Amino acid sequence: MKLIYLNKVDSTHTYLKEYIKNNNIKESICFYTFNQTNGLGSRNNKWQGEEGNLFFSFAILQNNLPTDLPIQSASIYFSYILKDTLAKNKSNLFLKWPNDFYIEENKIGGTITNKIQDYFLCGIGLNLKKTNHFDGYLDIDIKPEYLLEIYFDTLETYPSWKQIFSKFKLEFHNSKNFMVSTNDKKVSLENAILNDDGSLNINDEKVFSLR
């Protein structure tokens, strides 16, 4: 993974999209910053970032990803690998289905994933310190450059979906106290059933996790 630091940017995800459109890239690439002014969130929402926290977006060729990965569950895949990386460094962070990072009841970050050309694009925001918009922040002291290094070291071994999902499935109960947006409405995850492709059955409706 080629890492490129940006001193200040409106959105690493927007920047990455434009970079791919305007350049013939031939390798995985990541842009990161500690100062993002207009970040993107799920469902066209804005991510309220504050200086000093970590924001990064990366592009990976779809052909590099495991063949058993359901496209609609890429957010779970990318997000859980980061969750697992932080857990190995003693963080109690957990992944709320499908793409939000929590410490106890406080959201501290999230993931947005989409596809352009032959690339999967993933943007991640993570609060390393307390902000005006979110109560929660990461519960361990870890240098962000080191976190990126060990995250991509793990990601680029390209573990199978089966490996990642088997871990996430054991922890899915952590999501059951929360709500999720589907069809422009909020629904409880209390009685949701997790399927092997990462989707949920909620009130007799199948809901996918692509964000």
N, C-alpha and C positions, 0 to 999 in steps of 0.2 A: 504494500500500500504506500503510495506516494503521499506524504503529508505536507500541506502547504498552510502556513499561518497567515491569517488576515488580521491586521491591527484593529480594524473596525469595518463592519459591513451591515447592511440592512437585514439580510438573511443569508446564511450560508447555503440554504437550500435553493433559493432563487439564484444566487451566484453560481452554484454548481450547474443548475439547469442551463443557464446562459453559456457557461463555459463549454459544456458538452455540445450545445448547438453550434458554437463558433469554432470548435477545435476538433481535430481528428485524433481523439485520445485512443491509446492502445494499451493502457494499463489502468489498474484500479487507482483511484485518486480520492483524496479527502481534503476538504477545506475546513479549518477550525479557527475559532476566535474566542475571546473572553469579553467581547464587546459587540453585541448584536442589537440593532435598534428596532427591527421590524420583522420578527420571526414568524414563521408559519406554523400553524397547528392543525389538528384534525378538522375535517369538515369545513375548510376555508376559514377557520378561526385564526386569530393572531396569538402567537406565543409571546407573552410579556417577559422578555429577558432583561437582565440587569448586568451591568459591567462587573466582571469578576467571576461570573459563572461560565460554564463550558457549553459551547454550541458547536456542533460539527455535522457535516454532511458528506457522504461518500457515495461513490459509484462503483458497482461491481458488475462485470459481465454476467448475464444470466447463465451462460454456458459453464461458468465456474462454480455455480451453486449446486448443491446436491440434487440429483435427479428426482428424489422422492419429496422435494419441498413443494407443497401446494402454494401456487402463486398468491392466492388470496390470504395466506398466512405468513407472508414474508415479514410483516411487522412483529409477529410473535417470535419468529426465528432470530431476527437481528436484536430484538429487545432482550430476549431471554439470555442470549450469549453475554450481553453486557451485565445483566443481573447476576449471572453466574460468576463472571469475572470479578465483580464487586464483592460477592459473597465469599469468594476465596481470599479476599483481603479484609474479611471480618465485618462487612456491612450487613445490616439487617434489612436492606432494601428488598422489596418484592415487586413482581410484575402483576399489575391488575390487567385482566384481559381487556383489550388485546395489546395495548401499547403505552400504558401509563406506569410510571415508577412511583412507588409509595414507600414512605417510612411511617409505620403505624397507619394513622388515618390521614396523613398529610401527603399530598402530591408533591413530588420534588422534580419531576421531569416527564418527558414523553418522547415518542417516536412518530415520525411520519414517513411513509414509504410509498413510492410510485415507480412507474417504469417509463423510460424514454429510450427509444430505439432498442438496442440490445442490452441496455443497462438497467439494473435495479438501482434506484436512488433511495438512500435512507438518510433522514435528518434527525438528529437527537439533541435535545436540550436537557441539561442536568444542572440543578442548583447545587453549587458547592458551598454556598453561604446563604444566610437568610435574606429574603427579598421583600419588597413592599407588596408583591402580588401573591406570594405563596408563603405559608407558615413553615413548610418543611424544607429541609436541606440535607445533604449527604451526611451520614453519621460517622464517617471516618475521614481522616486527613490523608489525602492521596494527591500526589502531584498530577495535574491533568495530562501532561505529556507522557508520563509513565502509564497512566490509565489508558490512553489511546494506544500506546505501544503494546500493552499486554492484551487489550481487547482485540486488536487486529491480528496479533499473533495467534489468538484462539480462533477468530472468525476465519482466517485464511487457511486453517486446516480443514475448513468446510465440513464440520460434523454433519451427519445425516439429520434429516427432519425427525426421524424416529428417535434418535438419541436425545435431541433437544426436547421434543414433545413429551417423551416419557418423564422427564424431570418436571416440566411445566405442569403436566397433568397431576402430579402428586401435590402441587402447590396451588392448584386452581381454587381450592376452598377459600383462599385468601381474597378472591374476587367476589365472593358471594354476598358480602355486606355492602356492595356498591351498586350503582346504577350505570347503565350504558345507553348511549343515544342510538336509536335505530328508527328509520323512517320519520325523522324529525320529532321524535318523542323519547322521553326517558323511560326506561323499563328496568326493573330490578333483576339482578343476577342470582337472586336467592335460590330459585328453582331451575336455573339454566342447566342444561346438559351439554357437556363438552364432547364434541365429536373428534374422531381421530385425524381429521383434516384441519383441525383448529377452529372450525365453525362451532356455533352454539345452536341448540334448539331452545327457543324461548317462546312460550305460548303457542306451540305448534308451528312456529316459523323458524326457518333456518337462516341464521345470521352469520355472515362472513366477517373476517377481521381486517380486511384490506383498509388501510388508512393512508 
